[in-house]
Amino acid sequence: MDQPASFDQRPKFAHFKDQMRKLLAVPKARVDELVQQAKESSPRRNNPSAPGRKRVKRVKRAKQ
């Protein structure tokens, strides 16, 4: 007896995936514009102590 095709191999899923790809497509220029706007309006901008920032390791200097 033949095994049924896996879900992602079925023609209905291929059609669904193709339609969703068309629906969700956003031009790169628009994505770049949205990213730039988000960076400019971010509360983390110019704040090294903001949550989500990596801590800066301080280098200990040897005593002379």
N, C-alpha and C positions, 0 to 999 in steps of 0.2 A: 504494500500500500504506500502511495506517495505521501511524503510529509508536506503539509501546507506551507506555503511561502511565509517567511517571517514577516512581521507587520510592516517593517520599513521597506520590504521588497514588493509589496502589493501595489497595483496600479492606482487604487483609490488614494493611498497615502502619498504616492509620487505626485498626483494631481494636487492634493491638499498642500503639500510642501511647496510646490511650484506657485500656487496661488498666494500662499502666505509670504513667500519671498517677494512677490510683486507688491503685495499690500504693505509690507513693512520696510520696503526699500526707502532709504533717505539719502539724498545726494550728499556727497562728502563735503561740499561747500556749506551746506546747512548744518551738518554735524560740527564742522570747525567753528562756525559762527556761534552755535549753542555752547560749545566748550569754552570759547573765549568769553562769552557773557557770564558763564558760571564762574570762571576764574576771577573776573573783575568784581563780581558781587559776593565773593566768598568771604565769610567772616574770618577765615584762617589766613587771609592774605596779609603778608608782612607781619605775622605773629608767630614767632618761632616756638612759643609755648602753647600753641593751640592744640587741642586734642587731635590725634591722628598723625602728628608729626613725629619723626624719628628723633630720639634724643641725640644731642651732639656730645660725643665723648670728649671729655677734657683730658688733655695730655698732662701728666704730672711731670714737672721738670725736676731733674736731679739737682740736689743741693751742691753748690760748688765750694 
